[in-house]
Amino acid sequence: MKNLVSLLLAPLCVLFMSAPSLAEVRTEVVEYRQGETILEGYLAYDDEIAGKRPGILVVHAWKGLGKNEKERAKQLAELGYVAFAADIYGKGIRPQTTEEAAAQAKIYRSNRQLMRDRANAGLRVLQQHQLTIRDRLAAIGYCFGGGVVLELARSGAPTAGVVSFHGNLDTPNPKDARNIQGRVLVLHGADDPFVPDEQVVAFQQEMRRGNVDWQMVTYGGAVHSFTNASAGNDPSRGVAYNAEADKRSWAAMNRFFAEIFQ
């Protein structure tokens, strides 16, 4: 019997011994500053990957840095990037209601220089991390954050590319598109009521006049927040999750990164 058990267990032992160790994503809360303001971001990277790698900045939606952005940072780490989810609002400022979120977002939407400064502060944290290849950076943002990464690009930040997921496209400084150093990818819900057609047309004209290398992918049937699973499933509200658009937009982002980090 003992010999029989040994024979049965032997293949399992070989299987476990030959299986590769599972990679582990390391995460940490990072406190940093922009001027006198204390900010609190979230860093993620895969500790099984040897050497340096490109860095991706993640910018939150209008309720501040939360679960969704942290999950996206971890997903990016699993793909082999150093990911840093920035904090635009400041440590401890995490709106709980739509009214509070609107008030916070308005501060930065009405002061684009401050918005740019906060985004660049997060980019510097990412750039200075020991695992980041300093000249291989990109940024992605959701809703409010989509507008932020576009302003980051307009500021002349050293990014190879930025990706906006259902973000605001407007800017008071359209001529600043000439400052954009990298490429731009906008992933947009075709039925998003918060980004009217006039804003889309103005953005496209801005990109053309700025001679930017840009792409815009529009998802039919998708409204605002189509990547956010907690947004509900009622498009008539103007805000809803769309699983197909979420999957397709993430794949589009991956293709974009493969192109800019080839």
matplotlib code that plots the C-alpha trace (Angstrom):
import matplotlib.pyplot as plt

x = [0.0, 2.8, 4.4, 1.1, 0.5, 4.0, 3.3, 0.1, 1.7, 4.8, 3.2, 1.6, 5.0, 6.5, 3.7, 4.0, 7.8, 7.7, 5.0, 6.3, 5.9, 3.0, 3.9, 2.9, 1.8, 3.2, 1.2, 1.9, 0.4, 2.7, 2.5, 3.9, 3.4, 2.5, 3.5, 2.3, -0.5, -0.1, -1.3, -1.7, -1.3, -1.2, 1.7, 1.6, 4.2, 5.0, 8.0, 8.6, 9.7, 13.4, 14.7, 13.1, 9.9, 7.6, 5.5, 1.8, 0.1, -3.6, -5.9, -9.1, -12.7, -14.5, -15.0, -11.2, -8.8, -10.7, -11.1, -11.6, -8.4, -6.4, -7.7, -6.7, -3.2, -2.9, -4.1, -1.4, 1.2, 0.1, 0.8, 4.3, 4.2, 4.9, 1.6, 0.9, -2.6, -2.3, -4.2, -5.5, -7.6, -5.3, -4.9, -8.2, -10.3, -12.6, -16.1, -18.9, -21.8, -22.2, -22.6, -19.3, -17.6, -18.9, -17.6, -14.2, -14.0, -15.0, -12.0, -9.6, -11.8, -11.9, -8.1, -6.4, -2.9, -3.6, -5.0, -1.8, 0.4, -1.3, -1.0, 2.6, 3.4, 2.1, 4.0, 7.2, 6.6, 6.2, 9.2, 11.5, 10.6, 13.6, 11.8, 10.5, 12.2, 12.2, 11.7, 8.9, 5.8, 2.2, -1.0, -4.6, -7.6, -11.3, -14.1, -12.7, -9.3, -9.6, -9.8, -6.8, -4.5, -5.4, -4.4, -1.2, -0.4, -1.2, 1.2, 4.1, 4.7, 7.2, 4.7, 4.8, 1.1, -2.1, -5.4, -8.8, -11.6, -15.0, -13.3, -14.1, -12.4, -12.8, -10.0, -9.8, -6.3, -6.7, -3.5, -1.6, -2.1, 1.1, 2.9, 1.8, 4.9, 3.4, 0.3, -3.3, -6.0, -9.5, -12.0, -15.5, -19.1, -21.1, -24.1, -22.3, -24.6, -21.9, -19.6, -21.8, -21.0, -19.8, -17.1, -16.1, -15.8, -13.9, -11.4, -10.8, -10.2, -7.8, -5.8, -5.6, -4.5, -1.9, -0.5, -1.0, -0.8, -4.2, -6.9, -10.5, -12.5, -16.3, -18.3, -21.9, -24.5, -22.1, -22.7, -20.6, -18.6, -18.9, -15.8, -17.1, -19.0, -20.5, -22.2, -25.3, -26.9, -29.4, -28.1, -31.1, -29.4, -26.5, -24.1, -23.9, -21.5, -21.1, -19.1, -18.4, -17.1, -15.1, -13.4, -12.9, -11.5, -9.0, -7.8, -7.5, -5.3, -3.1, -2.6, -1.8, 0.8, 2.4, 2.7, 4.2, 6.5, 7.5]
y = [0.0, 2.4, 1.9, 2.4, 5.7, 6.9, 6.0, 8.0, 11.1, 11.2, 12.9, 15.5, 16.3, 16.7, 19.0, 21.3, 21.3, 22.2, 24.9, 28.5, 30.5, 32.9, 36.5, 38.9, 42.5, 44.7, 47.8, 50.7, 54.0, 56.9, 60.3, 63.2, 66.9, 69.5, 72.8, 72.8, 70.3, 66.7, 64.1, 60.4, 58.0, 54.3, 52.4, 48.9, 46.7, 43.0, 42.0, 38.9, 41.1, 41.8, 45.2, 48.5, 48.9, 51.6, 53.6, 54.3, 57.1, 56.5, 59.4, 59.0, 60.0, 62.8, 61.1, 60.9, 58.1, 54.9, 51.2, 51.4, 53.3, 51.0, 47.9, 49.4, 50.1, 46.5, 45.3, 47.4, 46.0, 42.5, 43.5, 44.4, 48.2, 50.3, 51.9, 54.9, 56.1, 59.8, 61.9, 65.2, 66.4, 65.9, 63.5, 62.6, 64.4, 61.7, 63.0, 60.8, 62.4, 63.6, 67.2, 66.9, 65.4, 68.1, 70.8, 69.2, 68.7, 72.3, 73.6, 72.0, 72.3, 76.1, 76.2, 74.2, 75.2, 73.7, 70.6, 70.3, 70.9, 68.1, 65.7, 66.5, 66.0, 62.4, 61.9, 62.9, 60.3, 57.6, 58.9, 58.9, 55.4, 53.0, 50.5, 53.0, 53.7, 57.5, 58.2, 55.6, 57.0, 57.1, 58.2, 57.0, 58.6, 58.0, 60.5, 63.6, 61.8, 61.5, 65.3, 65.5, 63.3, 65.4, 68.5, 66.8, 66.2, 69.8, 70.9, 69.4, 66.6, 64.0, 61.2, 58.8, 58.8, 59.4, 57.6, 59.1, 56.7, 58.5, 61.8, 65.4, 66.7, 70.5, 72.9, 76.7, 76.4, 74.6, 76.1, 74.2, 71.0, 72.1, 71.2, 67.6, 65.4, 62.0, 60.3, 60.6, 58.0, 58.9, 56.1, 57.6, 56.5, 57.4, 58.3, 60.1, 63.1, 64.8, 65.2, 66.7, 66.5, 70.1, 69.2, 66.2, 68.2, 71.0, 68.4, 66.9, 70.3, 71.1, 67.9, 68.6, 72.2, 71.1, 68.5, 65.8, 62.0, 61.1, 58.4, 58.4, 55.2, 55.6, 52.8, 52.5, 52.3, 53.4, 56.3, 58.0, 55.8, 52.8, 51.1, 51.5, 48.4, 50.3, 52.8, 50.6, 49.3, 52.0, 54.0, 56.3, 57.9, 58.9, 56.9, 53.1, 50.2, 48.6, 45.3, 45.1, 48.7, 48.1, 45.1, 46.7, 49.9, 48.0, 46.0, 49.3, 50.7, 47.7, 47.9, 51.6, 50.8, 48.1, 50.7, 53.5, 51.2, 49.0]
z = [0.0, 0.9, -2.5, -4.2, -2.4, -3.4, -7.0, -6.9, -5.3, -7.4, -10.5, -8.2, -6.6, -10.0, -11.0, -8.0, -8.3, -12.0, -11.7, -11.8, -8.7, -8.8, -9.3, -6.6, -7.1, -4.4, -3.4, -1.1, -0.1, -1.1, 0.5, -1.6, -2.1, -4.6, -3.1, 0.4, -0.2, 1.0, -1.4, -1.0, -4.0, -4.5, -6.1, -7.7, -9.3, -9.9, -7.7, -9.9, -12.9, -13.0, -13.9, -14.8, -16.8, -18.2, -15.8, -16.0, -14.1, -13.2, -12.5, -10.6, -11.4, -9.7, -6.3, -5.8, -5.5, -4.6, -5.2, -9.0, -9.6, -7.3, -9.0, -12.4, -11.0, -9.9, -13.3, -15.0, -12.6, -13.6, -17.2, -16.3, -15.6, -12.6, -11.9, -9.7, -8.9, -8.3, -5.9, -7.4, -4.5, -1.5, 1.4, 3.1, 0.5, -0.9, -1.8, -0.7, -2.7, -6.2, -4.8, -3.0, -6.0, -8.3, -5.9, -5.8, -9.5, -10.2, -8.3, -10.8, -13.9, -13.2, -12.5, -15.2, -14.1, -10.6, -12.3, -14.4, -11.4, -9.4, -12.3, -12.9, -9.2, -9.5, -12.7, -10.9, -8.2, -10.8, -12.8, -9.8, -8.6, -8.8, -11.1, -13.6, -16.9, -16.7, -20.3, -20.9, -19.2, -20.0, -18.2, -18.1, -16.5, -15.9, -16.3, -14.5, -14.7, -18.4, -18.7, -16.3, -18.4, -21.4, -19.5, -18.4, -22.1, -23.0, -20.2, -22.2, -19.7, -20.9, -21.6, -24.6, -24.5, -22.6, -22.6, -21.6, -20.7, -21.0, -20.0, -20.5, -23.7, -23.3, -22.4, -22.1, -23.7, -27.1, -28.5, -25.8, -27.9, -29.6, -26.4, -26.5, -26.7, -27.1, -28.6, -27.5, -27.3, -26.4, -25.6, -25.7, -25.2, -28.3, -26.1, -23.3, -22.5, -20.4, -23.4, -26.1, -29.8, -30.0, -27.4, -29.4, -32.6, -30.8, -29.4, -32.8, -34.3, -31.4, -32.1, -35.9, -35.4, -32.8, -35.2, -32.6, -33.2, -31.9, -32.0, -30.9, -30.5, -30.0, -28.5, -29.6, -26.9, -24.2, -21.9, -19.2, -16.8, -19.0, -17.4, -13.8, -12.7, -9.8, -12.2, -12.5, -15.7, -16.7, -19.6, -19.5, -16.5, -18.6, -16.4, -16.7, -16.9, -20.3, -20.1, -23.8, -24.0, -20.8, -22.3, -25.7, -24.3, -22.1, -25.1, -27.1, -24.3, -24.4, -28.1, -27.7, -25.1, -27.2, -29.9, -27.9, -25.8, -28.7]

ax = plt.figure().add_subplot(projection="3d")
ax.plot(x, y, z, "-o")
ax.set_aspect("equal")
plt.show()
